[in-house]
Amino acid sequence: MKITDSQTPAKLIKISDNRAAESHPKDSSPARGRDRVSLSPQARELLKAQKALAAIPDVRTDKVEEIKARIADGTYRIDSDQIAAKMIREALPDDD
């Protein structure tokens, strides 16, 4: 036996239309207030740190000039054993 209610689809459409009308206010004027953004204390600290890092130059010109002068004088020496040891340490995985 098959029971059908021919009114059910029409009822669902009517309910759906009513809900849609309720969800959209009739006053479509623009918002009177202004949007506001509030940053957390952590976000403010991060912004402050980023600004401080941006102020630091990428190249330490005083260090570069010192090394250039030592190279020109012939007093700049490189310890190849120390460089090789550090390269090997950095290439190997840590055993912590």
N, C-alpha and C positions, 0 to 999 in steps of 0.2 A: 504494500500500500504506500502510496506517495502522498505526502502532505506538503502543500505549498501555500505560501502566503504571498499573494500577488502584490501586497502593499509594502513588503519588507524593503525591496530595493528603493522605492520612493522615499521611505522613511529614512534610510541611511543617507541618501543624497541630501535630504532636508536637514538632518542633524549635522552633516559635514558642512553645508552652507552656513548654518548658524554659527558653528565654531569658527569658521574662517572669518565671518563678519565680526565676531567678538574679539579675535586676536589682533585685528587691525583697527586702531582708533580712528574715529571719523575725522578728527582734527589732524590734517596732514601738514600743518604749518611747521616750519623748521624749528629745531630746538632753540629755546631761548637762552639756556645756559651755555657755558663754554666747556669743551672737553678739558679734562685735567689728567695729568700723569703724575704719579707719586713714585719716587724711587726709594727702594729699601736702603737701609744704612750700608749694607754690603755692596749694593750697586754704586752708591756714592763713593765708597772707598775704592772700588775698582776703577771708576772714572778718574778719581784723583791720581791713582797709581799710573793709569795710562797717560795722563797729561804729564806726569813727572818723567816717565820713560821717554815721551816724545821730546822733552826738553834736553835730554842727554844726547850729545852728538854721537853719530855712528862710528866715527874715527877719532881716536885720541891723538890729536895732532902733536901734542907735546911728546908722547911716547914715540911717534913716528920720527919726529925731528931728532930725538936723542939717538935712535937706532941709526938713522942716516949719518949722523955725525960720527958715531962709533965705527960704522963701515968705512967712511971716508978716512978716518984716522988709522984704520987697520987694527983697532982694538976690539972689534966685535967678533967674538968666538962662539961657535956652536958646538955643543957637546952631543955628537951623533949617537953615542951609546945611550945617553939619557933620552933622546928623542925616540930612538928605536924601542927602548923599554916601555915608554909611555904608549907608543903606538900598539905594541903587543898587548899591554894591559887593557887598553880600550877596545881592542878587537875580540878579546876573550870574554866569554860570559861570566858574570859574577857568580860566585859560589856561596851566596849568603844563606 
